[in-house]
């Protein structure tokens, strides 16, 4: 499991590559999370543009106009 500095390094590394791009597809590898992963996530996310990438603790937050995708490394 990555430590906090590694998550921040990852955020900084992917930020310029992802911000402004459109999500093409989604692959949920683990659906057990703090909040349930909705079954229709693979229909909701494609087509949304990533507006900003932030970090909260060890979570990466990919912000879109419709909401925020939470990723744990």
PDB file of N, CA, C and O in Angstrom:
ATOM      1  N   UNK A   1       0.849  -1.168   0.000  1.00  0.00           N
ATOM      2  CA  UNK A   1       0.000   0.000   0.000  1.00  0.00           C
ATOM      3  C   UNK A   1       0.898   1.236   0.000  1.00  0.00           C
ATOM      4  O   UNK A   1       1.816   1.334   0.814  1.00  0.00           O
ATOM      5  N   UNK A   2       0.637   2.184  -0.912  1.00  0.00           N
ATOM      6  CA  UNK A   2       1.493   3.365  -0.994  1.00  0.00           C
ATOM      7  C   UNK A   2       1.323   4.288   0.211  1.00  0.00           C
ATOM      8  O   UNK A   2       0.256   4.360   0.820  1.00  0.00           O
ATOM      9  N   UNK A   3       2.385   4.976   0.526  1.00  0.00           N
ATOM     10  CA  UNK A   3       2.354   5.966   1.597  1.00  0.00           C
ATOM     11  C   UNK A   3       1.929   7.314   1.014  1.00  0.00           C
ATOM     12  O   UNK A   3       1.881   7.480  -0.204  1.00  0.00           O
ATOM     13  N   UNK A   4       1.625   8.263   1.878  1.00  0.00           N
ATOM     14  CA  UNK A   4       1.121   9.566   1.466  1.00  0.00           C
ATOM     15  C   UNK A   4       2.024  10.281   0.460  1.00  0.00           C
ATOM     16  O   UNK A   4       1.509  10.797  -0.533  1.00  0.00           O
ATOM     17  N   UNK A   5       3.351  10.339   0.664  1.00  0.00           N
ATOM     18  CA  UNK A   5       4.191  11.026  -0.325  1.00  0.00           C
ATOM     19  C   UNK A   5       4.137  10.373  -1.711  1.00  0.00           C
ATOM     20  O   UNK A   5       4.254  11.061  -2.725  1.00  0.00           O
ATOM     21  N   UNK A   6       3.960   9.057  -1.754  1.00  0.00           N
ATOM     22  CA  UNK A   6       3.876   8.366  -3.035  1.00  0.00           C
ATOM     23  C   UNK A   6       2.585   8.707  -3.767  1.00  0.00           C
ATOM     24  O   UNK A   6       2.573   8.809  -4.993  1.00  0.00           O
ATOM     25  N   UNK A   7       1.506   8.883  -3.024  1.00  0.00           N
ATOM     26  CA  UNK A   7       0.231   9.258  -3.627  1.00  0.00           C
ATOM     27  C   UNK A   7       0.326  10.674  -4.194  1.00  0.00           C
ATOM     28  O   UNK A   7      -0.166  10.935  -5.292  1.00  0.00           O
ATOM     29  N   UNK A   8       0.950  11.581  -3.462  1.00  0.00           N
ATOM     30  CA  UNK A   8       1.124  12.955  -3.953  1.00  0.00           C
ATOM     31  C   UNK A   8       2.026  12.982  -5.183  1.00  0.00           C
ATOM     32  O   UNK A   8       1.768  13.739  -6.119  1.00  0.00           O
ATOM     33  N   UNK A   9       3.065  12.180  -5.193  1.00  0.00           N
ATOM     34  CA  UNK A   9       3.948  12.097  -6.359  1.00  0.00           C
ATOM     35  C   UNK A   9       3.181  11.576  -7.569  1.00  0.00           C
ATOM     36  O   UNK A   9       3.363  12.066  -8.684  1.00  0.00           O
ATOM     37  N   UNK A  10       2.330  10.591  -7.349  1.00  0.00           N
ATOM     38  CA  UNK A  10       1.499  10.062  -8.428  1.00  0.00           C
ATOM     39  C   UNK A  10       0.554  11.123  -8.943  1.00  0.00           C
ATOM     40  O   UNK A  10       0.400  11.281 -10.154  1.00  0.00           O
ATOM     41  N   UNK A  11      -0.090  11.861  -8.032  1.00  0.00           N
ATOM     42  CA  UNK A  11      -1.017  12.931  -8.442  1.00  0.00           C
ATOM     43  C   UNK A  11      -0.308  13.960  -9.310  1.00  0.00           C
ATOM     44  O   UNK A  11      -0.809  14.345 -10.367  1.00  0.00           O
ATOM     45  N   UNK A  12       0.843  14.395  -8.864  1.00  0.00           N
ATOM     46  CA  UNK A  12       1.598  15.390  -9.632  1.00  0.00           C
ATOM     47  C   UNK A  12       2.033  14.846 -10.984  1.00  0.00           C
ATOM     48  O   UNK A  12       2.067  15.573 -11.977  1.00  0.00           O
ATOM     49  N   UNK A  13       2.367  13.554 -11.012  1.00  0.00           N
ATOM     50  CA  UNK A  13       2.834  12.945 -12.250  1.00  0.00           C
ATOM     51  C   UNK A  13       1.746  12.781 -13.300  1.00  0.00           C
ATOM     52  O   UNK A  13       2.010  12.935 -14.493  1.00  0.00           O
ATOM     53  N   UNK A  14       0.517  12.469 -12.868  1.00  0.00           N
ATOM     54  CA  UNK A  14      -0.558  12.231 -13.832  1.00  0.00           C
ATOM     55  C   UNK A  14      -1.379  13.482 -14.136  1.00  0.00           C
ATOM     56  O   UNK A  14      -2.123  13.508 -15.116  1.00  0.00           O
ATOM     57  N   UNK A  15      -1.251  14.508 -13.313  1.00  0.00           N
ATOM     58  CA  UNK A  15      -2.101  15.693 -13.449  1.00  0.00           C
ATOM     59  C   UNK A  15      -2.036  16.306 -14.847  1.00  0.00           C
ATOM     60  O   UNK A  15      -3.077  16.543 -15.460  1.00  0.00           O
ATOM     61  N   UNK A  16      -0.859  16.560 -15.353  1.00  0.00           N
ATOM     62  CA  UNK A  16      -0.744  17.215 -16.654  1.00  0.00           C
ATOM     63  C   UNK A  16      -1.182  16.300 -17.794  1.00  0.00           C
ATOM     64  O   UNK A  16      -1.525  16.782 -18.874  1.00  0.00           O
ATOM     65  N   UNK A  17      -1.174  14.992 -17.571  1.00  0.00           N
ATOM     66  CA  UNK A  17      -1.563  14.042 -18.608  1.00  0.00           C
ATOM     67  C   UNK A  17      -3.073  13.807 -18.649  1.00  0.00           C
ATOM     68  O   UNK A  17      -3.613  13.464 -19.700  1.00  0.00           O
ATOM     69  N   UNK A  18      -3.759  13.987 -17.515  1.00  0.00           N
ATOM     70  CA  UNK A  18      -5.182  13.652 -17.450  1.00  0.00           C
ATOM     71  C   UNK A  18      -6.125  14.848 -17.462  1.00  0.00           C
ATOM     72  O   UNK A  18      -7.219  14.760 -18.020  1.00  0.00           O
ATOM     73  N   UNK A  19      -5.726  15.961 -16.860  1.00  0.00           N
ATOM     74  CA  UNK A  19      -6.632  17.109 -16.795  1.00  0.00           C
ATOM     75  C   UNK A  19      -6.992  17.584 -18.194  1.00  0.00           C
ATOM     76  O   UNK A  19      -6.122  17.778 -19.043  1.00  0.00           O
ATOM     77  N   UNK A  20      -8.277  17.767 -18.418  1.00  0.00           N
ATOM     78  CA  UNK A  20      -8.772  18.208 -19.710  1.00  0.00           C
ATOM     79  C   UNK A  20      -9.096  17.067 -20.661  1.00  0.00           C
ATOM     80  O   UNK A  20      -9.678  17.299 -21.720  1.00  0.00           O
ATOM     81  N   UNK A  21      -8.734  15.848 -20.308  1.00  0.00           N
ATOM     82  CA  UNK A  21      -9.026  14.692 -21.158  1.00  0.00           C
ATOM     83  C   UNK A  21     -10.389  14.102 -20.830  1.00  0.00           C
ATOM     84  O   UNK A  21     -10.920  14.286 -19.735  1.00  0.00           O
ATOM     85  N   UNK A  22     -10.939  13.394 -21.799  1.00  0.00           N
ATOM     86  CA  UNK A  22     -12.247  12.764 -21.667  1.00  0.00           C
ATOM     87  C   UNK A  22     -12.042  11.297 -21.284  1.00  0.00           C
ATOM     88  O   UNK A  22     -11.193  10.612 -21.854  1.00  0.00           O
ATOM     89  N   UNK A  23     -12.824  10.824 -20.315  1.00  0.00           N
ATOM     90  CA  UNK A  23     -12.771   9.422 -19.896  1.00  0.00           C
ATOM     91  C   UNK A  23     -13.372   8.566 -21.011  1.00  0.00           C
ATOM     92  O   UNK A  23     -14.510   8.786 -21.426  1.00  0.00           O
ATOM     93  N   UNK A  24     -12.603   7.594 -21.489  1.00  0.00           N
ATOM     94  CA  UNK A  24     -13.057   6.735 -22.583  1.00  0.00           C
ATOM     95  C   UNK A  24     -13.754   5.471 -22.086  1.00  0.00           C
ATOM     96  O   UNK A  24     -14.780   5.062 -22.629  1.00  0.00           O
ATOM     97  N   UNK A  25     -13.183   4.856 -21.042  1.00  0.00           N
ATOM     98  CA  UNK A  25     -13.761   3.622 -20.510  1.00  0.00           C
ATOM     99  C   UNK A  25     -13.359   3.472 -19.045  1.00  0.00           C
ATOM    100  O   UNK A  25     -12.494   4.194 -18.549  1.00  0.00           O
ATOM    101  N   UNK A  26     -13.998   2.527 -18.363  1.00  0.00           N
ATOM    102  CA  UNK A  26     -13.774   2.318 -16.937  1.00  0.00           C
ATOM    103  C   UNK A  26     -13.619   0.825 -16.668  1.00  0.00           C
ATOM    104  O   UNK A  26     -14.343   0.004 -17.231  1.00  0.00           O
ATOM    105  N   UNK A  27     -12.668   0.484 -15.803  1.00  0.00           N
ATOM    106  CA  UNK A  27     -12.479  -0.903 -15.373  1.00  0.00           C
ATOM    107  C   UNK A  27     -12.434  -0.903 -13.844  1.00  0.00           C
ATOM    108  O   UNK A  27     -11.487  -0.380 -13.256  1.00  0.00           O
ATOM    109  N   UNK A  28     -13.439  -1.478 -13.200  1.00  0.00           N
ATOM    110  CA  UNK A  28     -13.488  -1.569 -11.741  1.00  0.00           C
ATOM    111  C   UNK A  28     -12.839  -2.892 -11.354  1.00  0.00           C
ATOM    112  O   UNK A  28     -13.388  -3.958 -11.631  1.00  0.00           O
ATOM    113  N   UNK A  29     -11.675  -2.826 -10.716  1.00  0.00           N
ATOM    114  CA  UNK A  29     -10.961  -4.039 -10.327  1.00  0.00           C
ATOM    115  C   UNK A  29     -11.388  -4.546  -8.949  1.00  0.00           C
ATOM    116  O   UNK A  29     -11.310  -5.743  -8.675  1.00  0.00           O
ATOM    117  N   UNK A  30     -11.833  -3.646  -8.092  1.00  0.00           N
ATOM    118  CA  UNK A  30     -12.260  -4.029  -6.741  1.00  0.00           C
ATOM    119  C   UNK A  30     -13.452  -3.164  -6.366  1.00  0.00           C
ATOM    120  O   UNK A  30     -13.321  -1.945  -6.262  1.00  0.00           O
ATOM    121  N   UNK A  31     -14.595  -3.769  -6.164  1.00  0.00           N
ATOM    122  CA  UNK A  31     -15.795  -2.992  -5.855  1.00  0.00           C
ATOM    123  C   UNK A  31     -16.006  -2.782  -4.358  1.00  0.00           C
ATOM    124  O   UNK A  31     -16.878  -2.007  -3.965  1.00  0.00           O
ATOM    125  N   UNK A  32     -15.217  -3.463  -3.508  1.00  0.00           N
ATOM    126  CA  UNK A  32     -15.322  -3.245  -2.061  1.00  0.00           C
ATOM    127  C   UNK A  32     -14.536  -1.985  -1.726  1.00  0.00           C
ATOM    128  O   UNK A  32     -13.323  -1.925  -1.928  1.00  0.00           O
ATOM    129  N   UNK A  33     -15.219  -1.007  -1.226  1.00  0.00           N
ATOM    130  CA  UNK A  33     -14.635   0.298  -0.968  1.00  0.00           C
ATOM    131  C   UNK A  33     -15.371   0.904   0.207  1.00  0.00           C
ATOM    132  O   UNK A  33     -16.329   0.316   0.709  1.00  0.00           O
ATOM    133  N   UNK A  34     -14.943   2.054   0.646  1.00  0.00           N
ATOM    134  CA  UNK A  34     -15.646   2.721   1.743  1.00  0.00           C
ATOM    135  C   UNK A  34     -17.102   2.990   1.377  1.00  0.00           C
ATOM    136  O   UNK A  34     -17.992   2.864   2.218  1.00  0.00           O
ATOM    137  N   UNK A  35     -17.340   3.361   0.115  1.00  0.00           N
ATOM    138  CA  UNK A  35     -18.693   3.550  -0.395  1.00  0.00           C
ATOM    139  C   UNK A  35     -18.913   2.522  -1.495  1.00  0.00           C
ATOM    140  O   UNK A  35     -17.974   2.161  -2.205  1.00  0.00           O
ATOM    141  N   UNK A  36     -20.154   2.045  -1.644  1.00  0.00           N
ATOM    142  CA  UNK A  36     -20.407   1.060  -2.689  1.00  0.00           C
ATOM    143  C   UNK A  36     -20.156   1.640  -4.081  1.00  0.00           C
ATOM    144  O   UNK A  36     -20.476   2.798  -4.349  1.00  0.00           O
ATOM    145  N   UNK A  37     -19.583   0.827  -4.954  1.00  0.00           N
ATOM    146  CA  UNK A  37     -19.375   1.224  -6.340  1.00  0.00           C
ATOM    147  C   UNK A  37     -20.646   0.860  -7.102  1.00  0.00           C
ATOM    148  O   UNK A  37     -21.052  -0.302  -7.132  1.00  0.00           O
ATOM    149  N   UNK A  38     -21.258   1.848  -7.707  1.00  0.00           N
ATOM    150  CA  UNK A  38     -22.509   1.625  -8.416  1.00  0.00           C
ATOM    151  C   UNK A  38     -22.290   0.718  -9.631  1.00  0.00           C
ATOM    152  O   UNK A  38     -21.255   0.793 -10.293  1.00  0.00           O
ATOM    153  N   UNK A  39     -23.256  -0.120  -9.909  1.00  0.00           N
ATOM    154  CA  UNK A  39     -23.143  -1.066 -11.018  1.00  0.00           C
ATOM    155  C   UNK A  39     -23.080  -0.379 -12.377  1.00  0.00           C
ATOM    156  O   UNK A  39     -22.507  -0.924 -13.320  1.00  0.00           O
ATOM    157  N   UNK A  40     -23.663   0.814 -12.486  1.00  0.00           N
ATOM    158  CA  UNK A  40     -23.691   1.491 -13.784  1.00  0.00           C
ATOM    159  C   UNK A  40     -22.568   2.519 -13.959  1.00  0.00           C
ATOM    160  O   UNK A  40     -22.659   3.399 -14.815  1.00  0.00           O
ATOM    161  N   UNK A  41     -21.521   2.408 -13.158  1.00  0.00           N
ATOM    162  CA  UNK A  41     -20.390   3.331 -13.251  1.00  0.00           C
ATOM    163  C   UNK A  41     -19.767   3.306 -14.646  1.00  0.00           C
ATOM    164  O   UNK A  41     -19.320   4.338 -15.146  1.00  0.00           O
ATOM    165  N   UNK A  42     -19.738   2.140 -15.267  1.00  0.00           N
ATOM    166  CA  UNK A  42     -19.135   2.011 -16.594  1.00  0.00           C
ATOM    167  C   UNK A  42     -19.969   2.691 -17.675  1.00  0.00           C
ATOM    168  O   UNK A  42     -19.482   2.897 -18.787  1.00  0.00           O
ATOM    169  N   UNK A  43     -21.217   3.043 -17.368  1.00  0.00           N
ATOM    170  CA  UNK A  43     -22.036   3.806 -18.302  1.00  0.00           C
ATOM    171  C   UNK A  43     -22.030   5.299 -17.964  1.00  0.00           C
ATOM    172  O   UNK A  43     -22.251   6.135 -18.841  1.00  0.00           O
ATOM    173  N   UNK A  44     -21.776   5.635 -16.696  1.00  0.00           N
ATOM    174  CA  UNK A  44     -21.823   7.032 -16.243  1.00  0.00           C
ATOM    175  C   UNK A  44     -20.559   7.802 -16.635  1.00  0.00           C
ATOM    176  O   UNK A  44     -20.653   8.920 -17.140  1.00  0.00           O
ATOM    177  N   UNK A  45     -19.386   7.221 -16.409  1.00  0.00           N
ATOM    178  CA  UNK A  45     -18.131   7.959 -16.552  1.00  0.00           C
ATOM    179  C   UNK A  45     -17.659   8.224 -17.983  1.00  0.00           C
ATOM    180  O   UNK A  45     -17.174   9.324 -18.249  1.00  0.00           O
ATOM    181  N   UNK A  46     -17.773   7.281 -18.913  1.00  0.00           N
ATOM    182  CA  UNK A  46     -17.279   7.574 -20.264  1.00  0.00           C
ATOM    183  C   UNK A  46     -17.949   8.818 -20.845  1.00  0.00           C
ATOM    184  O   UNK A  46     -19.166   8.986 -20.769  1.00  0.00           O
ATOM    185  N   UNK A  47     -17.125   9.674 -21.422  1.00  0.00           N
ATOM    186  CA  UNK A  47     -17.611  10.916 -22.004  1.00  0.00           C
ATOM    187  C   UNK A  47     -17.431  12.126 -21.106  1.00  0.00           C
ATOM    188  O   UNK A  47     -17.559  13.260 -21.567  1.00  0.00           O
ATOM    189  N   UNK A  48     -17.132  11.901 -19.813  1.00  0.00           N
ATOM    190  CA  UNK A  48     -16.918  13.029 -18.900  1.00  0.00           C
ATOM    191  C   UNK A  48     -15.487  13.534 -19.008  1.00  0.00           C
ATOM    192  O   UNK A  48     -14.560  12.751 -19.216  1.00  0.00           O
ATOM    193  N   UNK A  49     -15.309  14.841 -18.866  1.00  0.00           N
ATOM    194  CA  UNK A  49     -13.989  15.455 -18.921  1.00  0.00           C
ATOM    195  C   UNK A  49     -13.440  15.638 -17.516  1.00  0.00           C
ATOM    196  O   UNK A  49     -14.148  16.108 -16.625  1.00  0.00           O
ATOM    197  N   UNK A  50     -12.178  15.267 -17.313  1.00  0.00           N
ATOM    198  CA  UNK A  50     -11.503  15.454 -16.025  1.00  0.00           C
ATOM    199  C   UNK A  50     -11.090  16.913 -15.935  1.00  0.00           C
ATOM    200  O   UNK A  50     -10.278  17.381 -16.734  1.00  0.00           O
ATOM    201  N   UNK A  51     -11.644  17.636 -14.965  1.00  0.00           N
ATOM    202  CA  UNK A  51     -11.374  19.065 -14.831  1.00  0.00           C
ATOM    203  C   UNK A  51     -10.218  19.364 -13.884  1.00  0.00           C
ATOM    204  O   UNK A  51      -9.512  20.357 -14.058  1.00  0.00           O
ATOM    205  N   UNK A  52     -10.021  18.507 -12.883  1.00  0.00           N
ATOM    206  CA  UNK A  52      -8.960  18.753 -11.899  1.00  0.00           C
ATOM    207  C   UNK A  52      -8.651  17.453 -11.170  1.00  0.00           C
ATOM    208  O   UNK A  52      -9.535  16.626 -10.949  1.00  0.00           O
ATOM    209  N   UNK A  53      -7.387  17.284 -10.800  1.00  0.00           N
ATOM    210  CA  UNK A  53      -6.986  16.118 -10.008  1.00  0.00           C
ATOM    211  C   UNK A  53      -6.468  16.621  -8.669  1.00  0.00           C
ATOM    212  O   UNK A  53      -5.562  17.452  -8.613  1.00  0.00           O
ATOM    213  N   UNK A  54      -7.050  16.109  -7.599  1.00  0.00           N
ATOM    214  CA  UNK A  54      -6.661  16.508  -6.249  1.00  0.00           C
ATOM    215  C   UNK A  54      -6.353  15.257  -5.438  1.00  0.00           C
ATOM    216  O   UNK A  54      -6.475  14.136  -5.931  1.00  0.00           O
ATOM    217  N   UNK A  55      -5.956  15.464  -4.195  1.00  0.00           N
ATOM    218  CA  UNK A  55      -5.667  14.355  -3.297  1.00  0.00           C
ATOM    219  C   UNK A  55      -6.267  14.675  -1.948  1.00  0.00           C
ATOM    220  O   UNK A  55      -6.198  15.810  -1.477  1.00  0.00           O
ATOM    221  N   UNK A  56      -6.851  13.677  -1.334  1.00  0.00           N
ATOM    222  CA  UNK A  56      -7.345  13.795   0.044  1.00  0.00           C
ATOM    223  C   UNK A  56      -6.832  12.567   0.770  1.00  0.00           C
ATOM    224  O   UNK A  56      -7.327  11.459   0.562  1.00  0.00           O
ATOM    225  N   UNK A  57      -5.844  12.766   1.617  1.00  0.00           N
ATOM    226  CA  UNK A  57      -5.209  11.632   2.271  1.00  0.00           C
ATOM    227  C   UNK A  57      -4.547  10.759   1.227  1.00  0.00           C
ATOM    228  O   UNK A  57      -3.758  11.242   0.414  1.00  0.00           O
ATOM    229  N   UNK A  58      -4.865   9.475   1.245  1.00  0.00           N
ATOM    230  CA  UNK A  58      -4.286   8.540   0.279  1.00  0.00           C
ATOM    231  C   UNK A  58      -5.202   8.286  -0.921  1.00  0.00           C
ATOM    232  O   UNK A  58      -4.993   7.337  -1.677  1.00  0.00           O
ATOM    233  N   UNK A  59      -6.209   9.132  -1.089  1.00  0.00           N
ATOM    234  CA  UNK A  59      -7.138   8.990  -2.208  1.00  0.00           C
ATOM    235  C   UNK A  59      -6.847  10.035  -3.270  1.00  0.00           C
ATOM    236  O   UNK A  59      -6.572  11.192  -2.951  1.00  0.00           O
ATOM    237  N   UNK A  60      -6.909   9.631  -4.526  1.00  0.00           N
ATOM    238  CA  UNK A  60      -6.851  10.568  -5.639  1.00  0.00           C
ATOM    239  C   UNK A  60      -8.279  10.931  -6.004  1.00  0.00           C
ATOM    240  O   UNK A  60      -9.150  10.063  -6.054  1.00  0.00           O
ATOM    241  N   UNK A  61      -8.522  12.202  -6.259  1.00  0.00           N
ATOM    242  CA  UNK A  61      -9.851  12.699  -6.596  1.00  0.00           C
ATOM    243  C   UNK A  61      -9.817  13.257  -8.011  1.00  0.00           C
ATOM    244  O   UNK A  61      -9.148  14.256  -8.272  1.00  0.00           O
ATOM    245  N   UNK A  62     -10.528  12.623  -8.911  1.00  0.00           N
ATOM    246  CA  UNK A  62     -10.623  13.106 -10.283  1.00  0.00           C
ATOM    247  C   UNK A  62     -11.953  13.824 -10.425  1.00  0.00           C
ATOM    248  O   UNK A  62     -13.011  13.196 -10.463  1.00  0.00           O
ATOM    249  N   UNK A  63     -11.889  15.138 -10.504  1.00  0.00           N
ATOM    250  CA  UNK A  63     -13.094  15.957 -10.565  1.00  0.00           C
ATOM    251  C   UNK A  63     -13.579  16.090 -12.003  1.00  0.00           C
ATOM    252  O   UNK A  63     -12.787  16.297 -12.922  1.00  0.00           O
ATOM    253  N   UNK A  64     -14.904  15.968 -12.183  1.00  0.00           N
ATOM    254  CA  UNK A  64     -15.556  16.209 -13.457  1.00  0.00           C
ATOM    255  C   UNK A  64     -16.709  17.178 -13.204  1.00  0.00           C
ATOM    256  O   UNK A  64     -17.002  17.520 -12.058  1.00  0.00           O
ATOM    257  N   UNK A  65     -17.347  17.608 -14.259  1.00  0.00           N
ATOM    258  CA  UNK A  65     -18.479  18.524 -14.067  1.00  0.00           C
ATOM    259  C   UNK A  65     -19.660  17.822 -13.395  1.00  0.00           C
ATOM    260  O   UNK A  65     -20.520  18.484 -12.815  1.00  0.00           O
ATOM    261  N   UNK A  66     -19.710  16.483 -13.467  1.00  0.00           N
ATOM    262  CA  UNK A  66     -20.819  15.734 -12.884  1.00  0.00           C
ATOM    263  C   UNK A  66     -20.548  15.197 -11.483  1.00  0.00           C
ATOM    264  O   UNK A  66     -21.466  14.706 -10.824  1.00  0.00           O
ATOM    265  N   UNK A  67     -19.305  15.281 -11.019  1.00  0.00           N
ATOM    266  CA  UNK A  67     -18.977  14.737  -9.708  1.00  0.00           C
ATOM    267  C   UNK A  67     -17.507  14.405  -9.613  1.00  0.00           C
ATOM    268  O   UNK A  67     -16.705  14.848 -10.435  1.00  0.00           O
ATOM    269  N   UNK A  68     -17.152  13.620  -8.602  1.00  0.00           N
ATOM    270  CA  UNK A  68     -15.761  13.290  -8.334  1.00  0.00           C
ATOM    271  C   UNK A  68     -15.580  11.779  -8.280  1.00  0.00           C
ATOM    272  O   UNK A  68     -16.314  11.072  -7.589  1.00  0.00           O
ATOM    273  N   UNK A  69     -14.597  11.304  -9.017  1.00  0.00           N
ATOM    274  CA  UNK A  69     -14.222   9.889  -8.989  1.00  0.00           C
ATOM    275  C   UNK A  69     -13.114   9.729  -7.960  1.00  0.00           C
ATOM    276  O   UNK A  69     -12.095  10.415  -8.040  1.00  0.00           O
ATOM    277  N   UNK A  70     -13.297   8.834  -6.995  1.00  0.00           N
ATOM    278  CA  UNK A  70     -12.325   8.599  -5.934  1.00  0.00           C
ATOM    279  C   UNK A  70     -11.546   7.338  -6.272  1.00  0.00           C
ATOM    280  O   UNK A  70     -12.128   6.287  -6.544  1.00  0.00           O
ATOM    281  N   UNK A  71     -10.212   7.457  -6.252  1.00  0.00           N
ATOM    282  CA  UNK A  71      -9.347   6.324  -6.578  1.00  0.00           C
ATOM    283  C   UNK A  71      -8.395   6.076  -5.424  1.00  0.00           C
ATOM    284  O   UNK A  71      -7.781   7.010  -4.909  1.00  0.00           O
ATOM    285  N   UNK A  72      -8.271   4.831  -5.019  1.00  0.00           N
ATOM    286  CA  UNK A  72      -7.290   4.434  -4.018  1.00  0.00           C
ATOM    287  C   UNK A  72      -6.263   3.567  -4.722  1.00  0.00           C
ATOM    288  O   UNK A  72      -6.615   2.595  -5.391  1.00  0.00           O
ATOM    289  N   UNK A  73      -4.993   3.919  -4.571  1.00  0.00           N
ATOM    290  CA  UNK A  73      -3.948   3.181  -5.306  1.00  0.00           C
ATOM    291  C   UNK A  73      -3.763   1.788  -4.752  1.00  0.00           C
ATOM    292  O   UNK A  73      -2.929   1.031  -5.249  1.00  0.00           O
TER     293      UNK A  73
END
